[in-house]
Amino acid sequence: MKVLYPRGKRRRAAIKTAETERLERNIRSATHKMGVYGCFEVTIGFHGSERVDYITYDTKGIWRCYEIKVSKQDFHSAAAKSFRGNYNYYVMPQNLYETVIEEIPQHIGVYIGGVCVKKAKKQPLAVDEGILKDSMIRSLFRDSDKLYKAGNEHLIDRLNTEIRTCRNRASEAQREYNRLYFAVMEKYGQAEARALSREE
């Protein structure tokens, strides 16, 4: 199943493979540090036809772009490789890297999962920095909006379910306590039952 984009736009699989998700987690973990801000699937420009798989911007004003490739077919696909940053990288599995190593330009770096095995060489930005910032802001808003909506629809429902479960357990515990209290009172008297209650 694929998502169809308007003519001229890049097409992507609607459901990511487990390998793609693993590489996304790896590269996010590798770049998640103080002063570095990252976002997945950043479309360059308003109504742009290019989309960067992952992009980071840091407090020194450096942009890094990452293209995630999981197979040789993916590596050779007609989809644009959106290397627009000061430093640009492929993110791929080890076996793919060994297969395409000779085809990777000298200035492009490589991450095997979350480990940089080939450093990128600094390049001038291939697009105006203002466009990159606007593009990243739009994509970050998209992600935050999804999280907000997901929170309303799923997180609150889950918490309400947990609250109901806790209330039910509390009611059961209260009923069991009452049963035992009256059993003690019937056998040993009210004073003994009260004494045991105070000890609890």
C-alpha positions in Angstrom: 0.0 0.0 0.0 1.4 3.4 -1.0 0.5 7.0 -0.3 0.0 8.9 -3.6 1.4 12.4 -3.6 0.4 15.1 -6.2 2.3 14.9 -9.5 5.9 15.8 -9.1 6.1 14.9 -5.5 8.1 12.2 -4.0 6.2 9.0 -3.2 6.7 7.1 0.0 5.5 3.8 1.5 2.6 4.4 3.9 3.9 1.8 6.3 7.6 1.9 7.2 9.6 -1.3 7.4 11.0 -2.4 10.7 14.5 -1.8 9.3 13.6 1.8 8.5 12.1 2.4 11.9 15.3 0.9 13.5 17.5 3.2 11.5 15.4 6.2 12.4 15.7 5.4 16.1 19.5 4.9 15.7 20.1 8.2 14.0 17.9 10.1 16.4 19.7 8.6 19.3 23.1 9.4 17.7 22.2 13.1 17.2 20.0 13.7 20.3 22.2 16.0 22.3 22.2 19.5 23.9 21.9 22.2 21.3 20.9 20.0 18.4 17.3 20.0 17.1 16.1 17.3 14.7 13.0 16.5 12.7 12.0 13.6 10.4 10.5 14.0 6.9 11.1 17.7 6.3 9.6 18.9 3.0 11.8 21.6 1.6 9.9 24.8 0.7 6.1 25.4 0.4 4.6 22.7 -1.7 8.1 21.4 -2.2 8.8 18.1 -4.1 11.9 17.3 -2.0 11.7 15.7 1.4 14.7 15.1 3.7 14.4 11.9 5.7 15.9 13.5 8.8 17.4 16.9 9.3 19.2 18.6 12.3 20.1 22.2 13.1 22.4 23.2 15.9 23.1 26.3 17.9 26.2 26.9 15.8 24.0 27.3 12.7 25.1 24.0 11.1 22.5 22.0 9.1 22.9 18.3 8.6 20.7 16.2 6.3 20.3 12.4 6.5 19.0 10.0 3.8 17.8 6.7 5.1 18.4 3.7 2.7 17.6 0.1 3.6 18.3 -1.7 0.4 20.2 -1.5 -2.9 17.0 -0.8 -4.8 16.2 2.0 -2.3 19.7 3.4 -2.8 19.3 3.5 -6.6 15.7 4.7 -6.6 14.7 7.7 -8.7 13.6 9.6 -5.6 15.7 12.7 -5.0 18.5 12.5 -2.5 17.9 15.7 -0.6 21.4 16.6 0.4 20.9 20.3 1.2 22.8 20.7 4.4 26.3 21.8 5.4 27.0 18.1 6.1 25.1 15.3 4.4 24.9 11.6 5.3 23.5 8.3 4.3 22.0 6.1 7.1 22.1 2.4 6.2 22.7 -1.1 7.3 26.2 -2.5 7.2 25.5 -5.0 4.4 24.2 -2.2 2.1 27.2 0.0 2.9 29.5 -2.7 1.8 27.6 -3.1 -1.4 27.4 0.5 -2.5 30.6 2.0 -0.8 32.2 2.8 -4.2 29.1 4.8 -5.3 29.0 7.2 -2.3 30.5 10.6 -3.2 33.5 11.7 -1.1 31.8 14.6 0.6 28.8 12.4 1.7 29.2 10.8 5.2 27.7 7.5 6.3 26.1 6.3 9.5 25.7 2.5 10.0 22.7 2.7 12.3 23.8 5.2 14.9 27.6 5.0 14.3 29.4 7.4 11.9 31.7 5.3 9.8 32.5 7.9 7.1 32.7 11.6 7.9 31.0 14.1 5.7 32.9 17.1 4.3 31.4 20.6 4.8 29.5 22.1 1.9 27.8 25.4 1.3 24.0 25.2 1.8 22.2 24.1 -1.4 19.1 26.1 -0.4 18.5 29.4 1.4 18.8 29.0 5.1 15.5 30.8 5.6 13.8 28.2 3.5 15.3 25.4 5.6 14.2 27.0 8.8 10.6 27.6 7.6 10.5 24.0 6.3 11.7 22.6 9.6 9.2 24.7 11.6 6.3 23.5 9.5 7.4 19.8 9.9 7.9 20.2 13.7 4.4 21.7 14.0 3.0 18.8 12.0 4.6 16.3 14.4 3.6 18.2 17.5 0.0 18.5 16.2 0.0 14.7 15.6 1.2 14.1 19.2 -1.4 16.5 20.6 -4.2 14.8 18.7 -2.9 11.3 19.6 -2.8 12.4 23.2 -6.4 13.5 23.2 -7.6 10.4 21.5 -5.5 7.7 23.1 -3.6 8.8 26.1 -6.5 10.3 27.9 -8.6 7.2 27.2 -5.9 5.0 28.5 -5.5 7.1 31.7 -9.3 7.1 32.2 -9.3 3.3 31.9 -6.5 3.0 34.5 -8.5 5.3 36.8 -11.6 3.1 36.4 -9.5 0.0 37.1 -8.0 1.6 40.3 -11.5 2.6 41.5 -12.8 -0.9 40.9 -9.9 -2.4 42.8 -10.4 0.1 45.7 -14.1 -0.8 45.9 -13.2 -4.5 46.0 -10.7 -3.9 48.7 -13.3 -1.9 50.7 -15.9 -4.7 50.4 -13.3 -7.3 51.5 -12.3 -5.0 54.5 -16.0 -4.6 55.5 -16.6 -8.4 55.3 -13.6 -9.1 57.5 -14.5 -6.3 60.0 -18.0 -7.7 60.5 -16.7 -11.2 60.8 -14.3 -10.2 63.6 -17.0 -8.2 65.3 -19.4 -11.1 65.2 -16.9 -13.5 66.7 -14.9 -11.3 69.1 -17.1 -8.2 69.6 -17.2 -4.6 68.4 -14.3 -3.5 70.6 -11.9 -6.0 69.2 -12.9 -5.2 65.7 -12.3 -1.5 66.3 -9.0 -2.3 67.9 -7.9 -4.3 64.8 -9.2 -1.5 62.6 -7.0 1.1 64.4 -4.0 -1.2 64.0 -4.6 -1.2 60.2 
